[in-house]
Amino acid sequence: MTIATVAQHFEAYMLKALLEGEDIPVFLQDELFTQLYACLGGIKIQVPATDAEKAHKILVENGHTLN
């Protein structure tokens, strides 16, 4: 389930590390394509649906604006 979309790779990796530090598995969808084609809409931060609410709460508590 996509919980956020970011434009920059460094931000995607930062969010991934934050969530994985809380034992939430993370998949970065469109990570490679955005290196080649920036117009694709960004890197999608995805987590299992069962962890989505917890992941969203962690990101908000850490000051991340979610779109």
C-alpha positions in Angstrom: 0.0 0.0 0.0 1.4 3.4 -0.9 1.6 5.7 2.1 3.7 8.5 0.6 5.2 9.8 -2.7 8.5 11.7 -2.7 10.5 13.3 -5.5 14.0 12.8 -4.2 15.9 9.6 -3.7 17.5 10.8 -0.5 14.1 11.4 1.0 12.9 7.9 -0.1 15.9 6.3 1.6 15.5 8.3 4.7 11.8 7.3 5.1 12.6 3.7 4.3 15.3 3.6 7.0 12.9 5.2 9.5 10.2 2.7 8.9 12.5 -0.3 8.7 13.9 0.8 12.0 10.4 0.2 13.4 10.3 -3.3 11.8 8.0 -2.2 8.9 9.0 -3.7 5.6 9.3 -1.0 2.8 9.2 -1.2 -1.0 10.2 1.8 -3.1 8.1 1.6 -6.2 9.4 3.5 -9.3 12.7 4.1 -7.7 14.8 3.1 -10.7 12.5 4.7 -13.3 12.6 8.1 -11.6 16.4 8.1 -12.0 15.8 8.0 -15.7 12.4 9.8 -16.1 11.7 12.4 -13.4 8.3 13.1 -14.9 6.9 9.7 -13.6 5.5 11.3 -10.5 8.0 10.3 -7.8 9.0 7.4 -5.7 6.2 5.7 -3.9 6.8 4.5 -0.4 4.9 1.3 0.0 4.3 -0.9 3.1 2.1 -3.9 3.7 -1.5 -2.9 4.3 -1.4 -4.3 7.8 1.4 -1.8 8.7 0.0 1.2 6.8 -1.6 2.9 9.8 1.4 2.4 12.0 3.7 3.6 9.2 1.6 6.7 8.6 1.6 7.6 12.3 5.4 7.2 12.5 6.0 9.5 9.5 3.6 12.2 10.8 5.2 12.0 14.3 8.6 12.6 12.7 7.4 15.7 10.9 7.0 14.3 7.4 4.2 15.8 5.2 2.4 13.0 3.4 0.8 13.3 0.0 
